[in-house]
Amino acid sequence: MRKLELSIFRELSVEGGLPKAATGRTPLIVSVGCVKTDDDHIQKGSGRRVQDGFLFVLCKLAELQHSSKALL
């Protein structure tokens, strides 16, 4: 019964998003270090500390070549 409920919930959530996507009103979550402007553009955030932290994470992942190694 649990899998059926989850399947129905997924189906309803997709169906609910289709009309919004057709009109361009889909909610958008932007990543850390970015901001969404009033005219729905995405720009880099002005927080230097957040940008430095985000850059550190990307450099560390590039250095280790795999995300699972970063957790060790």
Steps between C-alpha positions, in 0.01 A plus 500: 500500500787739571644471147158565351457818703844622396427426135172692516669795672771515230242485223293780654804720557607465136149570376479808721825638362416464133259797477750722684781389268287580196457858617857539625405524869701206630667555836875494471744424776840649435825363635708646779683815394236596244192720523183518294419853383152650470499441124575125552869514409766322704810694603793444730425610853689787653599306814875455464516250788240274338674522161836411657347201680331380183824535305686306772255209473529489121881510515508223761270280290719560194808412703354174634333406167203343678241625746510190720869561575413847628289346776789301645 
